Amino acid sequence: MTLHPSSRQISTLQGSVDILRIISEFSEAVGGASDVSRLGDVLLTLLAQQTQLAQGGLWIRESDGDRYRLIASLRQDPRVRLPPLLPGDHPLVHGLADKPSMLHSDQVPTSPAEQAMRATGSSLCLALRNKTRLLGLCTLGPIDQNGYLEEDQRALVEALARIASTTFAHYLAQDDLRRSSTLMRRTDRLRSLEIMAGGFAHEIRNPLTSIKTFVQLAPQRQRDPVFINEFSALALEDIHRIERLLHEILDYASYMTPQPSEVDVNELVTSCIGFVSSTASRRNIELQTLLSPQLPLLLLDRQQIKQVLLNLLLNALDAMPSGNGAIRIHTRPSLAPDRTSWVQLQVEDEGCGIALEHLEHIFDPFFTTKHSNSAGDGAGLGLTTAHQIVREHGGTLTVESRVGAGSTFSVNLPVPDRGATGSAVRE
């Protein structure tokens, strides 16, 4: 019996519709995957269905090394152990290095790739590639089943692999960005801690002097109740002051997870000035403050915003290597472009300023002009980190500058909904 031409067309059309449906459902499932492991499970399951190979494993390249980590496995034969890590010189990795889309277990029976496929119980090995980079690989089996695919099956499997590869590349890029962001923050915090340590030493000198004086005089004046009462109270107050400073610097050095809380911006400014005042004094730079007394409390991660402010103050000091000037710190109520309430914090210096062609790059990672305009050393990470922190708080960080006249950095932070936080403007 010969099929009518229209019957063959209908059959072909139905096959095309089925393929489009599979690709559409797969794209939707991939788009809904919450992480790389979930994406691996989705891909491995669907590939097993399309190839009718019920066992498999999927490895993805690690971003910090030339290794591939097992992120998903399916109905694995207990007699076969899938390695959790494949090194960059693994035979399967090498077998896919010359840009083949897949390997079959009986292509070259004596090759190292063939032996590696048998060791993983697979009859088919599929490459996950982003342009020329091998992002990962997927094995399917068991070994005693035929891994060859019909032409339409092969085209469908390769299309699914390309879709998954694009999504994997996106996830891996996001992981790289998160790692870079963490590294940038830690690097900038170490620089800030160096200055804070100097300020800490300066801050504890006076209380230590008073405590030392009390200890030295106490044996001679132990019968003087006025001296004992007054100086013991003073010594205890100074000890508490040192404890607060220690707590402050340890919190700053060790915190990891953002912890929003109600923050008094003026108090935060005062705290940061205490840590840089000794550096400013040595350079004959005056720290001037103009703090609005009617600012609302803001919902912020105190340590993160402290990192922003310290960075701006340190940059202002670096912009005035010869000293003999002033740095002004202002706080004031402000309005966002949509007329919602903001609090603005400004750091204004009288330094060398920033050239116009550099202003648009000032928040770019690793961009710095300090080699040419100051005595400070910097990797160009501080302002990038500060800009990111402010954005994560729903605010903005902007800069205005004139060469030879100085720069003004403005941090604008949103005022939380009073009804949501229950806070009130401080009297």
RODO-2510 file (C-alpha; in nm, 4 decimals, decimal comma):
residues 427
     n   res          X          Y          Z
     1     m     0,0000     0,0000     0,0000
     2     t     0,1372     0,3401    -0,1031
     3     l     0,0672     0,6458     0,1120
     4     h    -0,0971     0,9383    -0,0634
     5     p     0,1448     1,2386    -0,0868
     6     s    -0,0863     1,4439     0,1361
     7     s    -0,0654     1,1725     0,4035
     8     r     0,3150     1,1921     0,4002
     9     q     0,2942     1,5738     0,4307
    10     i     0,0605     1,5450     0,7284
    11     s     0,2958     1,2939     0,8921
    12     t     0,5963     1,5207     0,8348
    13     l     0,4050     1,8236     0,9635
    14     q     0,2983     1,6338     1,2753
    15     g     0,6615     1,5381     1,3383
    16     s     0,7692     1,9020     1,3078
    17     v     0,4959     2,0101     1,5480
    18     d     0,6091     1,7483     1,7993
    19     i     0,9701     1,8694     1,7766
    20     l     0,8653     2,2316     1,8244
    21     r     0,6525     2,1297     2,1223
    22     i     0,9452     1,9445     2,2806
    23     i     1,1789     2,2406     2,2281
    24     s     0,9173     2,4846     2,3626
    25     e     0,8503     2,2756     2,6748
    26     f     1,2234     2,2302     2,7308
    27     s     1,2920     2,6046     2,6949
    28     e     1,0178     2,6767     2,9469
    29     a     1,1534     2,4174     3,1914
    30     v     1,5081     2,5494     3,1516
    31     g     1,3914     2,9069     3,2066
    32     g     1,2228     2,8024     3,5297
    33     a     1,5287     2,6254     3,6720
    34     s     1,6342     2,7973     3,9940
    35     d     2,0002     2,6932     3,9833
    36     v     2,2599     2,4965     3,7908
    37     s     2,1769     2,1644     3,9619
    38     r     1,8079     2,1935     3,8781
    39     l     1,8949     2,2831     3,5196
    40     g     2,1148     1,9719     3,5010
    41     d     1,8289     1,7511     3,6236
    42     v     1,5891     1,8959     3,3633
    43     l     1,8355     1,8511     3,0773
    44     l     1,9436     1,4997     3,1742
    45     t     1,5836     1,3772     3,2147
    46     l     1,4694     1,5101     2,8794
    47     l     1,7761     1,3822     2,6947
    48     a     1,7161     1,0374     2,8436
    49     q     1,3575     1,0481     2,7170
    50     q     1,4555     1,1556     2,3651
    51     t     1,7402     0,9058     2,3270
    52     q     1,5666     0,6232     2,5179
    53     l     1,8835     0,5845     2,7230
    54     a     1,7709     0,5732     3,0842
    55     q     2,1020     0,6210     3,2656
    56     g     2,3359     0,9155     3,2633
    57     g     2,5447     1,1827     3,4278
    58     l     2,6111     1,5519     3,3631
    59     w     2,9290     1,7453     3,4484
    60     i     2,9722     2,1253     3,4349
    61     r     3,3016     2,3147     3,4194
    62     e     3,4022     2,4839     3,7452
    63     s     3,4607     2,8552     3,7129
    64     d     3,7738     2,8531     3,9296
    65     g     3,9618     2,5702     3,7582
    66     d     3,9947     2,3389     3,4596
    67     r     3,7716     2,0703     3,6112
    68     y     3,4188     1,9452     3,5528
    69     r     3,1876     1,8798     3,8481
    70     l     2,9090     1,6193     3,8485
    71     i     2,5816     1,8071     3,9073
    72     a     2,3193     1,5502     3,8013
    73     s     2,2851     1,1742     3,7578
    74     l     1,9981     0,9532     3,6463
    75     r     1,9142     0,5893     3,7378
    76     q     2,2767     0,4994     3,7567
    77     d     2,3796     0,1325     3,7537
    78     p     2,5089     0,0625     4,1088
    79     r     2,8007    -0,1268     3,9545
    80     v     2,9182     0,1931     3,7819
    81     r     3,0574     0,4837     3,9804
    82     l     3,0412     0,8246     3,8154
    83     p     3,3460     1,0342     3,9167
    84     p     3,2408     1,3522     4,1046
    85     l     3,5139     1,5508     3,9240
    86     l     3,6623     1,5151     3,5769
    87     p     4,0043     1,6819     3,5331
    88     g     4,0750     1,8884     3,2245
    89     d     4,2894     1,6079     3,0804
    90     h     4,0184     1,3416     3,1207
    91     p     3,9724     1,1292     2,8024
    92     l     3,6082     1,2349     2,7615
    93     v     3,7052     1,6017     2,7823
    94     h     3,9834     1,5449     2,5299
    95     g     3,7491     1,3433     2,3096
    96     l     3,5146     1,6410     2,2789
    97     a     3,7935     1,8982     2,2460
    98     d     3,7998     1,8898     1,8648
    99     k     3,4427     2,0221     1,8515
   100     p     3,2440     1,7028     1,7871
   101     s     2,8933     1,7365     1,9257
   102     m     2,8829     1,3791     2,0559
   103     l     3,0781     1,0548     2,0919
   104     h     2,9494     0,6976     2,0499
   105     s     3,0864     0,4051     2,2463
   106     d     3,1877     0,2028     1,9403
   107     q     3,3276     0,4827     1,7231
   108     v     3,6926     0,4001     1,8006
   109     p     3,6846     0,0937     2,0279
   110     t     4,0490     0,1223     2,1341
   111     s     4,0576     0,4965     2,2074
   112     p     4,0931     0,6384     2,5617
   113     a     3,7534     0,8091     2,5194
   114     e     3,5951     0,4721     2,4372
   115     q     3,7483     0,3180     2,7495
   116     a     3,6296     0,6146     2,9611
   117     m     3,2757     0,5774     2,8257
   118     r     3,2764     0,2098     2,9173
   119     a     3,4030     0,3009     3,2655
   120     t     3,1039     0,5356     3,3109
   121     g     2,8608     0,2816     3,1623
   122     s     2,7661     0,5077     2,8715
   123     s     2,7067     0,4533     2,5038
   124     l     2,6679     0,8222     2,4166
   125     c     2,8591     1,1327     2,5316
   126     l     2,7180     1,4751     2,4419
   127     a     2,9085     1,8062     2,4477
   128     l     2,7648     2,1208     2,6060
   129     r     2,9459     2,4003     2,4320
   130     n     2,9292     2,7788     2,4301
   131     k     3,0991     2,8907     2,1073
   132     t     3,4449     2,7335     2,1328
   133     r     3,4377     2,6673     2,5069
   134     l     3,3397     2,3269     2,6427
   135     l     3,1067     2,4108     2,9329
   136     g     3,0205     2,0549     3,0218
   137     l     2,9375     1,7049     2,9018
   138     c     2,6601     1,4544     2,9420
   139     t     2,6873     1,0750     2,9268
   140     l     2,3909     0,8465     2,8511
   141     g     2,3661     0,4681     2,8641
   142     p     2,3701     0,1852     2,9569
   143     i     2,6683     0,0619     2,7629
   144     d     2,4867    -0,2362     2,6058
   145     q     2,2332    -0,0153     2,4283
   146     n     2,2901     0,1425     2,0892
   147     g     2,3871     0,5049     2,1249
   148     y     2,3411     0,5900     1,7585
   149     l     2,0629     0,8369     1,6833
   150     e     1,8539     0,8840     1,3741
   151     e     1,9127     1,2101     1,1887
   152     d     1,6017     1,3815     1,3285
   153     q     1,6798     1,2558     1,6803
   154     r     2,0354     1,3829     1,6549
   155     a     1,9196     1,7273     1,5355
   156     l     1,6719     1,7516     1,8238
   157     v     1,9270     1,6440     2,0864
   158     e     2,1840     1,8918     1,9549
   159     a     1,9227     2,1723     1,9601
   160     l     1,8357     2,0937     2,3226
   161     a     2,2055     2,0880     2,4112
   162     r     2,2577     2,4311     2,2528
   163     i     1,9643     2,5777     2,4458
   164     a     2,0958     2,4278     2,7701
   165     s     2,4505     2,5457     2,6956
   166     t     2,3331     2,9065     2,6590
   167     t     2,1510     2,8842     2,9915
   168     f     2,4467     2,7169     3,1627
   169     a     2,6734     2,9931     3,0300
   170     h     2,4387     3,2512     3,1837
   171     y     2,4386     3,0776     3,5223
   172     l     2,8171     3,0372     3,5217
   173     a     2,8616     3,4044     3,4274
   174     q     2,6371     3,5012     3,7185
   175     d     2,8481     3,2863     3,9523
   176     d     3,1626     3,4585     3,8247
   177     l     3,0048     3,7995     3,8876
   178     r     2,9060     3,7018     4,2403
   179     r     3,2592     3,5780     4,3128
   180     s     3,4100     3,8950     4,1651
   181     s     3,1735     4,1097     4,3704
   182     t     3,2653     3,9240     4,6908
   183     l     3,6364     3,9555     4,6142
   184     m     3,6018     4,3268     4,5404
   185     r     3,4203     4,3886     4,8670
   186     r     3,6754     4,1954     5,0680
   187     t     3,9666     4,3739     4,8999
   188     d     3,8151     4,7135     4,9650
   189     r     3,7310     4,6217     5,3252
   190     l     4,0932     4,5211     5,3878
   191     r     4,2058     4,8630     5,2686
   192     s     3,9501     5,0294     5,4949
   193     l     4,0553     4,8123     5,7878
   194     e     4,4135     4,9281     5,7477
   195     i     4,3039     5,2881     5,8014
   196     m     4,0602     5,1873     6,0759
   197     a     4,3405     5,0110     6,2611
   198     g     4,5422     5,3334     6,2599
   199     g     4,2400     5,5266     6,3798
   200     f     4,1731     5,2634     6,6452
   201     a     4,5249     5,3028     6,7824
   202     h     4,4751     5,6793     6,7955
   203     e     4,1343     5,6484     6,9642
   204     i     4,2470     5,4176     7,2457
   205     r     4,5587     5,6184     7,3322
   206     n     4,3745     5,8669     7,5579
   207     p     4,1654     5,6132     7,7523
   208     l     4,4706     5,3923     7,8023
   209     t     4,6608     5,6917     7,9366
   210     s     4,3902     5,7662     8,1936
   211     i     4,3687     5,3998     8,2991
   212     k     4,7477     5,3815     8,3321
   213     t     4,7501     5,6988     8,5431
   214     f     4,4823     5,5588     8,7742
   215     v     4,6692     5,2282     8,8190
   216     q     4,9954     5,4113     8,8947
   217     l     4,8424     5,6505     9,1494
   218     a     4,5991     5,4106     9,3164
   219     p     4,8520     5,2571     9,5623
   220     q     4,9552     5,6030     9,6849
   221     r     4,6020     5,7419     9,7141
   222     q     4,4051     5,4342     9,8094
   223     r     4,2805     5,6131    10,1224
   224     d     4,1477     5,9072     9,9228
   225     p     3,7790     5,8180     9,8574
   226     v     3,7231     6,1102     9,6172
   227     f     4,0172     6,0060     9,4008
   228     i     3,9228     5,6360     9,4112
   229     n     3,5548     5,6988     9,3266
   230     e     3,6134     5,9541     9,0506
   231     f     3,9057     5,7842     8,8797
   232     s     3,7583     5,4330     8,9035
   233     a     3,4419     5,5608     8,7331
   234     l     3,6535     5,7330     8,4687
   235     a     3,8659     5,4209     8,4149
   236     l     3,5556     5,2041     8,3836
   237     e     3,4063     5,4441     8,1279
   238     d     3,7303     5,4359     7,9281
   239     i     3,7352     5,0552     7,9363
   240     h     3,3802     5,0520     7,7988
   241     r     3,4922     5,2938     7,5296
   242     i     3,7737     5,0611     7,4239
   243     e     3,5306     4,7667     7,4254
   244     r     3,2943     4,9565     7,1939
   245     l     3,5805     5,0364     6,9571
   246     l     3,6917     4,6720     6,9557
   247     h     3,3361     4,5573     6,8902
   248     e     3,3062     4,8084     6,6055
   249     i     3,6228     4,7033     6,4246
   250     l     3,5606     4,3289     6,4762
   251     d     3,2064     4,3614     6,3416
   252     y     3,3360     4,5461     6,0399
   253     a     3,6045     4,2867     5,9736
   254     s     3,3947     3,9736     6,0193
   255     y     3,0382     4,0366     5,9019
   256     m     2,9245     3,8411     5,5964
   257     t     2,5455     3,8392     5,5552
   258     p     2,3752     4,1789     5,5063
   259     q     2,1772     4,2727     5,8149
   260     p     1,9450     4,5723     5,7596
   261     s     1,8518     4,7689     6,0686
   262     e     1,7476     5,1231     6,1572
   263     v     2,0533     5,3453     6,1228
   264     d     2,1206     5,7018     6,2344
   265     v     2,3186     5,8400     5,9404
   266     n     2,4633     6,1278     6,1464
   267     e     2,5910     5,8856     6,4110
   268     l     2,7439     5,6731     6,1351
   269     v     2,9227     5,9781     5,9934
   270     t     3,0611     6,0631     6,3376
   271     s     3,1841     5,7059     6,3842
   272     c     3,3658     5,7026     6,0480
   273     i     3,5250     6,0427     6,1067
   274     g     3,6735     5,9074     6,4284
   275     f     3,8648     5,6459     6,2324
   276     v     4,0176     5,8852     5,9767
   277     s     4,0680     6,1919     6,1943
   278     s     4,4256     6,1034     6,2904
   279     t     4,5241     6,0599     5,9226
   280     a     4,3584     6,3903     5,8345
   281     s     4,5285     6,5663     6,1259
   282     r     4,8728     6,4460     6,0206
   283     r     4,8132     6,5895     5,6738
   284     n     4,6760     6,9168     5,8118
   285     i     4,3352     6,8462     5,6573
   286     e     4,0302     6,9765     5,8430
   287     l     3,7220     6,7523     5,8613
   288     q     3,4114     6,9744     5,8585
   289     t     3,0609     6,8411     5,9194
   290     l     2,7229     6,9950     5,8471
   291     l     2,4722     6,7371     5,9680
   292     s     2,0986     6,7969     5,9455
   293     p     1,9414     6,7408     6,2890
   294     q     1,6029     6,6276     6,1539
   295     l     1,6938     6,3207     5,9533
   296     p     1,4755     6,0086     5,9732
   297     l     1,6264     5,6736     6,0617
   298     l     1,7083     5,4662     5,7533
   299     l     1,6777     5,0908     5,7031
   300     l     2,0347     4,9966     5,6046
   301     d     2,3081     4,7428     5,6551
   302     r     2,5183     4,9581     5,8858
   303     q     2,8509     4,7926     5,8078
   304     q     2,7992     4,8098     5,4317
   305     i     2,7100     5,1799     5,4365
   306     k     3,0028     5,2397     5,6705
   307     q     3,2218     5,0749     5,4066
   308     v     3,0825     5,3194     5,1473
   309     l     3,1432     5,6252     5,3654
   310     l     3,4916     5,5158     5,4706
   311     n     3,5825     5,4618     5,1075
   312     l     3,4648     5,8108     5,0119
   313     l     3,6571     5,9650     5,3018
   314     l     3,9736     5,7717     5,2145
   315     n     3,9441     5,8747     4,8494
   316     a     3,9031     6,2366     4,9576
   317     l     4,2192     6,2110     5,1671
   318     d     4,4038     6,0495     4,8747
   319     a     4,2915     6,3344     4,6479
   320     m     4,4731     6,5805     4,8776
   321     p     4,8239     6,4303     4,9115
   322     s     4,9822     6,7615     5,0066
   323     g     4,7147     6,8340     5,2684
   324     n     4,6328     7,1891     5,3779
   325     g     4,2656     7,1895     5,2949
   326     a     3,9254     7,0737     5,4112
   327     i     3,6925     6,7811     5,3567
   328     r     3,3264     6,8633     5,4156
   329     i     3,0661     6,6013     5,5052
   330     h     2,7016     6,7035     5,4686
   331     t     2,3775     6,5234     5,5474
   332     r     2,0383     6,6600     5,4470
   333     p     1,6848     6,5560     5,3473
   334     s     1,6383     6,5218     4,9723
   335     l     1,3898     6,4104     4,7083
   336     a     1,4201     6,1332     4,4498
   337     p     1,3215     6,2077     4,0865
   338     d     0,9826     6,0464     4,1581
   339     r     0,9394     6,2865     4,4560
   340     t     0,9835     6,0166     4,7216
   341     s     1,1935     6,1013     5,0265
   342     w     1,5671     6,0453     5,0335
   343     v     1,8497     6,1274     5,2693
   344     q     2,1579     6,2679     5,0987
   345     l     2,5114     6,2255     5,2299
   346     q     2,7856     6,4247     5,0564
   347     v     3,1637     6,4083     5,0833
   348     e     3,3326     6,7126     4,9286
   349     d     3,7090     6,7542     4,9003
   350     e     3,9422     7,0294     4,7831
   351     g     4,1697     6,7917     4,5971
   352     c     4,2994     6,7666     4,2441
   353     g     3,9635     6,6739     4,0907
   354     i     3,8817     6,4190     3,8211
   355     a     3,9301     6,4803     3,4494
   356     l     3,6111     6,4902     3,2420
   357     e     3,7138     6,1898     3,0317
   358     h     3,7563     5,9844     3,3507
   359     l     3,4241     6,0703     3,5153
   360     e     3,2172     5,8245     3,3113
   361     h     3,4535     5,5399     3,4116
   362     i     3,4961     5,6308     3,7777
   363     f     3,2697     5,3452     3,8975
   364     d     3,4142     5,0851     3,6570
   365     p     3,6016     4,7922     3,8182
   366     f     3,9798     4,8396     3,8421
   367     f     3,9640     5,1927     3,7005
   368     t     4,1903     5,4260     3,8985
   369     t     4,3718     5,7542     3,8473
   370     k     4,5641     5,7393     4,1743
   371     h     4,8921     5,6599     4,0035
   372     s     4,8845     6,0111     3,8600
   373     n     4,7017     6,2265     4,1116
   374     s     4,7779     6,1108     4,4632
   375     a     5,0168     5,9336     4,6882
   376     g     4,7596     5,6654     4,7727
   377     d     4,7657     5,3191     4,6288
   378     g     4,4417     5,1673     4,5034
   379     a     4,3291     4,8792     4,2853
   380     g     4,0282     5,0662     4,1493
   381     l     3,7768     4,8507     4,3389
   382     g     3,6537     5,0801     4,6152
   383     l     3,4182     5,3031     4,4166
   384     t     3,2819     5,0070     4,2209
   385     t     3,1999     4,8315     4,5464
   386     a     3,0502     5,1473     4,6973
   387     h     2,8367     5,2060     4,3887
   388     q     2,7055     4,8488     4,4007
   389     i     2,6258     4,8637     4,7739
   390     v     2,4315     5,1887     4,7352
   391     r     2,2352     5,0487     4,4404
   392     e     2,1487     4,7359     4,6416
   393     h     2,0043     4,9699     4,9056
   394     g     1,7808     5,1307     4,6417
   395     g     1,9862     5,4502     4,6263
   396     t     2,2277     5,6289     4,3955
   397     l     2,5935     5,7315     4,4114
   398     t     2,6958     6,0219     4,1871
   399     v     3,0005     6,2431     4,1472
   400     e     3,0691     6,5995     4,0357
   401     s     3,4239     6,7208     3,9872
   402     r     3,6427     6,9948     3,8443
   403     v     4,0129     6,9506     3,7808
   404     g     4,2094     7,1534     4,0329
   405     a     3,8996     7,2363     4,2396
   406     g     3,7949     6,9089     4,3985
   407     s     3,5182     6,6494     4,3839
   408     t     3,1821     6,5954     4,5492
   409     f     3,0409     6,2447     4,5917
   410     s     2,6687     6,2269     4,6751
   411     v     2,5044     5,9199     4,8291
   412     n     2,1238     5,9261     4,8112
   413     l     1,9432     5,6664     5,0207
   414     p     1,5659     5,6027     5,0362
   415     v     1,3639     5,6787     5,3472
   416     p     1,1644     5,3678     5,4457
   417     d     0,7870     5,3745     5,4623
   418     r     0,7088     5,4993     5,8112
   419     g     0,3994     5,2809     5,8292
   420     a     0,6057     4,9716     5,7445
   421     t     0,8901     5,0349     5,9859
   422     g     0,7167     5,2155     6,2691
   423     s     1,0074     5,4591     6,2883
   424     a     0,9744     5,8271     6,3566
   425     v     1,1824     6,1304     6,2785
   426     r     1,4269     6,1890     6,5615
   427     e     1,3723     6,4993     6,7703
***
